[in-house]
Amino acid sequence: MLAVRLPEDLEKRLEALAKRTGRTKSYYVREAIVEHLDDLEDLYLAEARLQALRRGDDLAVPIDELMQRHGAAGHDVAD
């Protein structure tokens, strides 16, 4: 069980949407979390990888080498 406090204006918008559509406020809160959780996880993973790269804990691979490794050599990156 999760309880979330929302600013009054957001609560009113959520309530109006729920009434207008016949769905619950919980439904829309759950949908919003599902929709954005992947994006947040991707963002934090990218930030962690960038920090590791800057510290030298992770190595960068030039795009040409990467393409060659995966059999895409000779293809333009913009293709």
ABEGO torsion letter per residue (X at the ends): XBBBBBBAAAAAAAAAAAAAAGBBAAAAAAAAAAAAAAAAAAAAAAAAAAAAAAAGABBBBBAAAAAAAAGABGBBAAX
